[in-house]
């Protein structure tokens, strides 16, 4: 059983398996996670998506 079968695969449309993305994310340093989270927040806000954090 993979993470793909446990979680909704929102990355599949981009061609990325969700478990690969999660392993990459977990492997990042906390500083890099904060940087990417900030960038994703900016992109989401510009697209009009409500960001819960």
BELPEJO-V671547 format. One record per residue. PHI is phi in whole degrees, 0 to 359 (none if undefined). PSI is psi in radians with two decimals (NA if undefined). D_FIRST is the distance of its C-alpha to the first C-alpha in whole Angstrom. Layout:
phi=PHI psi=PSI d_first=D_FIRST
phi=PHI psi=PSI d_first=D_FIRST
//
This chain:
phi=none psi=2.29 d_first=0
phi=252 psi=2.97 d_first=4
phi=296 psi=-0.48 d_first=7
phi=302 psi=-0.63 d_first=8
phi=279 psi=-0.30 d_first=7
phi=267 psi=-0.55 d_first=8
phi=242 psi=2.61 d_first=11
phi=297 psi=2.33 d_first=14
phi=268 psi=1.56 d_first=14
phi=279 psi=-0.24 d_first=18
phi=266 psi=-0.11 d_first=18
phi=298 psi=-0.61 d_first=17
phi=296 psi=-0.41 d_first=21
phi=270 psi=-0.09 d_first=22
phi=87 psi=0.23 d_first=20
phi=251 psi=2.20 d_first=17
phi=294 psi=2.39 d_first=14
phi=298 psi=-0.68 d_first=13
phi=294 psi=-0.59 d_first=11
phi=294 psi=-0.75 d_first=14
phi=296 psi=-0.74 d_first=16
phi=293 psi=-0.69 d_first=15
phi=297 psi=-0.71 d_first=15
phi=297 psi=-0.78 d_first=19
phi=296 psi=-0.80 d_first=20
phi=295 psi=-0.54 d_first=19
phi=284 psi=-0.21 d_first=21
phi=286 psi=2.65 d_first=24
phi=292 psi=2.75 d_first=27
phi=301 psi=-0.65 d_first=28
phi=297 psi=-0.75 d_first=31
phi=291 psi=-0.62 d_first=29
phi=299 psi=-0.73 d_first=26
phi=296 psi=-0.72 d_first=30
phi=298 psi=-0.87 d_first=31
phi=294 psi=-0.65 d_first=28
phi=297 psi=-0.71 d_first=28
phi=297 psi=-0.77 d_first=32
phi=296 psi=-0.74 d_first=31
phi=296 psi=-0.65 d_first=29
phi=297 psi=-0.79 d_first=31
phi=298 psi=-0.80 d_first=34
phi=298 psi=-0.78 d_first=32
phi=297 psi=-0.75 d_first=31
phi=296 psi=-0.71 d_first=34
phi=294 psi=-0.51 d_first=36
phi=277 psi=-0.09 d_first=34
phi=87 psi=0.31 d_first=35
phi=271 psi=2.38 d_first=32
phi=285 psi=2.13 d_first=32
phi=262 psi=2.13 d_first=30
phi=283 psi=-0.03 d_first=30
phi=247 psi=NA d_first=31
//
